[in-house]
Amino acid sequence: MNDSILTPERFEQILPLATAWAEEQEKHILASGVPLTSSQIADARAVGVTRPERVRLLHVPSIPTPEHPVLRAAGEAARLISPYTAGLTLRYGIFIRNDQSNDRRLIAHELVHTGQYERRGSVLEFLRQYLHECLTIGYPAAPMEQEAIIVSERLLRPAK
């Protein structure tokens, strides 16, 4: 991927495409996914999700990637989706790779992202910040990603 993908102009071109893809995937997950279990709802509340009853998990063999070549290239450049990606949150819809379906830490991590979407108010505003951080700082050093790592690890840490 060349550096032109990181220009502010290029980012503003990618953002509407990414938002449309994310909203489309969220609709699919909400229609086909399963609601959180009672323990997952408790975890969701503990990590800051205000409406955990809206969340759906969709277990998939692999995390889908955008078909649009510009989006696919941007995702690869930011290392957001790869064959190793275990989960992907699209507001209230969460893809979880089948072989990770019982990983509480992963699901909690993804739920932190749901809380971030809620705080930002829209898919567009979440992606504006999250993608900017991943493209400029790098994943997983991006602050929103670090928050998800720290909060999910704290949730699973045994009480002293």
Buried (B, 14 or more C-beta within 10 A) or exposed (E): EEEEBBEEEBBEEBBEBBBBBBBEBBEBBBEEBEEBEEEBBEBBBBBBBEEBEBBBBBBBEBBBBBEBEBBBBBBBBBBBBEEEBBBBBBBBBBBBBEEBBEBEBBBBBBBBBBBBBBEBEEBBBBBBBBBBBBBEBEBEEBEBBEBBBEBBEEBEEEEE
